[in-house]
């Protein structure tokens, strides 16, 4: 009888323990994280766990973000150390060597990161190798990591092909987890063909950046609308007329001013055409480095202007579309105002809002105003499954979403 009583008591205690874990998703998460490193597969598995779909409070979501990022960072430190030691990232058949040097004392919030793209382009590898070496000597921030990648190809568009976004995403993550880079103080810059890359990459990767500096390049078909939430500076020799670089730089200055006049809280920019200078500005453009250094990224800005480049993305700040559905020229403009989300322009019929209490409070149903003047009131619940999916898509501790809302948007035929 005593043995039966002990067995029954033990069964009851185990049941109570399991019930407690199910009632507290944070405790379930802590226990789950101890079982194995937080690899991509583990993150994917987490999205399917029962406890991961239990609604969270704001405080629980904040604590869960810290737990998830700590575990993810520990995994990435081990996984990525070899490529940092080798100073080379390999993606498929492409290789991107890189070099970097640290300047100044690291702030408590983490170091700045300046990714600086060399010139060259459609030339023999030896020419681009020389440009890579030259770029290492051009600029020195007062504080931060100055990093020069060597382009993975030797084509004219070497800095704005689709693989560059993937390389830079991985490079930024490596530097965050292994070199204490502040994810909100990442900058890109480039000279000549590298400047071409800045024109192209800054609008489509703005949600990873604080600011960007374009030196002596040409935008080709790039558009400036996506620069709304970062600092953007252009430096060009006033006599640099090849390919119309100087006149195009002046035109971008006018376009940025027009955008800022219509949207005064965005589009902070500075455009300088250096008198008497041609393609080489004799380092007068180095003032761009301290100018950029004053900016801090806004991972959850109140207004987002997203225009898809010919290299499309699935996410931009807190807007998302289904993989494989984006097209060049697609446009979405959305903002948060008075606790509501307004979609003021949208050229597609379906989008997803990625939400966080850093953007707006999530304790009540969300009102979304659509471009046709109608509104939708939708429930919002913070969930670990959403956080895991967000982290799986992007290793960005400041950009982890805790809730999502899928929208059907009326689009004019």
C-alpha positions, -999 to +999 in steps of 0.1 A: +000+000+000+029+024+009+046+016-024+014+023-043+010+056-024+046+066-033+041+057-069+008+077-071+025+107-054+054+106-079+030+104-108+011+134-095+043+154-090+054+146-125+021+156-139+022+189-120+057+195-132+047+189-169+016+211-164+038+239-150+061+237-180+032+239-203+018+269-184+051+287-185+065+288-221+097+305-208+106+275-186+098+251-214+120+272-237+149+272-212+147+234-208+144+229-246+174+250-253+196+229-230+191+198-252+212+209-282+228+240-298+204+263-316+212+254-352+190+261-382+173+228-378+167+233-341+152+267-348+129+251-374+120+224-349+112+251-323+084+266-345+065+233-342+067+228-304+034+230-285+048+255-259+061+277-288+025+286-297+014+296-263+006+334-262+033+355-245+031+387-225+054+416-235+077+408-206+079+372-216+086+381-252+115+403-241+129+376-219+125+350-247+143+372-271+173+373-248+172+335-243+170+328-280+197+352-291+221+340-264+216+304-275+218+314-312+249+335-307+267+306-288+259+283-318+271+308-344+303+315-325+313+279-330+299+275-365+314+307-380+348+309-363+366+290-390+355+313-418+365+344-398+399+328-391+403+320-428+392+356-437+370+341-464+333+333-469+323+306-493+287+304-507+283+277-533+310+281-560+318+317-550+344+329-525+347+363-509+380+370-491+380+399-467+405+419-446+398+441-416+414+462-389+401+477-357+404+513-346+399+530-313+385+516-280+352+495-283+322+512-268+301+492-242+273+489-268+297+473-294+319+484-322+309+501-354+314+482-387+324+499-419+322+476-450+343+493-477+339+481-514+368+484-538+368+497-574+377+479-606+349+458-621+350+442-655+388+437-655+414+410-652+416+395-616+449+412-610+434+446-615+407+439-590+432+424-566+452+457-568+420+477-561+413+455-532+447+462-517+443+499-524+409+500-506+425+488-474+445+520-471+419+546-480+399+552-448+404+551-410+374+555-386+381+570-352+364+539-337+352+508-354+362+479-376+372+489-411+365+458-433+374+454-470+359+425-489+373+413-522+345+409-547+337+373-556+336+380-593+354+402-618+325+415-637+314+452-642+286+447-617+307+429-592+292+447-561+255+445-569+248+410-581+224+389-560+250+370-542+264+401-526+234+405-503+239+370-491+276+375-485+271+408-466+243+393-445+266+365-435+295+389-430+275+412-408+264+382-386+300+370-383+312+403-371+283+407-346+288+374-329+326+372-332+339+407-331+313+424-308+299+446-336+268+466-327+240+454-351+227+490-351+260+505-362+267+489-395+278+511-425+287+504-461+308+525-484+326+521-517+347+539-544+341+538-582+327+503-589+323+500-551+303+532-553+281+516-579+275+489-552+265+514-526+239+530-549+224+496-554+228+479-520+220+507-497+183+510-507+177+472-507+197+465-475+188+496-456+171+476-429+206+462-419+223+496-421+227+528-401+242+549-430+260+545-463+285+566-483+288+565-521+321+577-537+326+582-574+301+556-586+270+553-609+236+540-598+225+524-631+188+515-625+189+519-587+162+540-570+166+561-537+131+555-521+144+527-498+169+551-481+141+567-460+155+555-426+193+557-430+218+584-436+231+586-472+260+607-484+273+611-520+308+623-528+318+629-564+345+648-582+328+678-599+348+670-631+341+632-630+320+632-662+326+596-674+293+578-677+277+611-665+287+603-629+288+639-618+255+649-633+238+617-620+252+625-585+237+660-587+204+645-599+203+621-570+208+650-546+178+667-561+157+635-559+167+630-523+158+666-515+124+661-531+118+629-510+128+647-478+106+677-485+077+654-488+087+633-458+107+655-434+114+628-408+133+607-433+159+608-461+187+624-441+214+630-468+244+650-478+257+654-514+291+670-522+306+675-556+343+683-550+354+712-571+383+706-594+384+669-588+379+642-613+374+605-606+401+606-579+391+630-551+424+630-533+407+616-502+386+647-497+357+622-495+371+608-462+348+632-443+320+607-451+334+583-424+328+606-394+295+618-410+282+582-411+295+574-376+268+596-360+240+575-373+223+545-355+200+521-373+163+521-366+153+484-368+116+493-362+110+526-379+076+543-378+075+545-416+088+521-442+091+527-480+099+495-498+106+494-535+119+461-548+151+462-568+158+437-596+175+417-568+144+411-546+141+405-509+115+388-488+117+412-459+123+449-454+122+462-418+087+450-405+072+441-439+074+407-454+063+388-486+062+352-494+094+338-509+093+337-547+065+362-551+083+395-552+090+413-585+112+442-594+093+475-589+069+462-563+061+489-538+048+490-503+045+521-481+034+515-445+035+535-413+025+534-376+004+562-364-017+566-332-013+529-325-025+518-359-008+505-390-015+524-422-008+508-456-007+539-478+005+522-510+007+486-520+012+471-555+005+435-544-024+417-529-008+400-499+017+411-473+027+401-438+034+425-410+062+415-386+054+430-352+072+438-320+065+459-289+094+480-301+072+491-330+038+494-312+020+478-282+007+443-289-017+438-260-048+447-279-062+439-314-044+458-342-063+482-365-048+482-400-059+509-425-057+499-461-050+520-492-087+519-503-098+535-470-112+504-454-099+490-421-093+456-406-091+448-369-070+417-364-059+398-332-022+398-323-005+373-302+032+371-293+045+336-298+079+318-296+072+301-329+072+335-346+104+346-329+121+313-339+110+318-375+122+354-375+156+344-361+159+316-386+154+340-415+178+366-401+204+366-374+195+400-362+190+403-324+174+438-327+150+427-355+134+396-339+096+398-345+073+383-318+040+384-338+028+384-374-003+396-392-011+384-428-031+409-448-051+407-480-047+441-496-072+454-522-052+462-553-065+482-583-066+462-615 
